[in-house]
Amino acid sequence: MLKLGEKGAIVQQDKKTYAIAPHLPCGVVSTEQLRTIADVAEKYNAAAVKVTSAARIALVGIKEEDIDNAWKDLEIPPGHAVGLCMRSIKVCPGTTFCVMGKQNSLGLGMKLDKQYHGMDLPSKTKMAVSGCKNQCAENCIKDVSLVGTKSGWTLLVGGKGAAKPRLAETLVEGLDSDKALESVGKVIDYYRENGKKGERIGDMIDRISLETLKKAVCS
């Protein structure tokens, strides 16, 4: 039996079959990719096709002997669903599509996804980008996130939706897009250097204080 996450596959309840989830940056998928996913699901008799909380499309119930061929047919890299890494960057439609959007969350989210998805980190880590204060990307429970306002981006840190959930806290406000990317980078760099293995960003903040992180990022 494969180990958890090996070959981009996660063992299911029956302990015999697996789920695989192609990486769809910021939840954006082409019509061609949708057709391919459907074809692969049918070819390998997937028990279900499930849209995940990370805005991926998981093929559930794939046999172990079919995993390699399924990935080959998909021609889409795996999403990093397990491990001590940047798991996902969840993004709302923002000004690209939504009437409520104040900032281009999709544009910024794609840049973050390209730079950070799958990056090795002290613990599992999740990001979010929302184009307005409604926070449809669930910023309040993400380790690092950006919220769009009329005056720019607000950077939130320390959220998690775990067994012991923690709400994110505001680190800095009024950032333009370039400064927002720079500030996120500083948070991630600080976390990589100072976070303990298995320690989420929020747990690190509880240990060192929000003010300590703010001095490192905003100086």
Buried (B, 14 or more C-beta within 10 A) or exposed (E): EEEEBEBBBBBBEEEEBBBBBBBBBBBBBEEEBEEBBBEBBEEBEBBEBBEBEBBBBBBBBBEBEBBEEBBEBBEBEBBBBBBBBBBBBBBBBBBBEBEBBBBBBBBBBBBBBEBBBBEEBBBBBBBBBBBBEEBBBBBBBBBBBBBBBEEBBBBBBBBBBEEEEBEBBEBBEEBEBEBBBEBBBBBBEBBEEBBEEEBBBBBBBEEBEBEBBBEBBEE
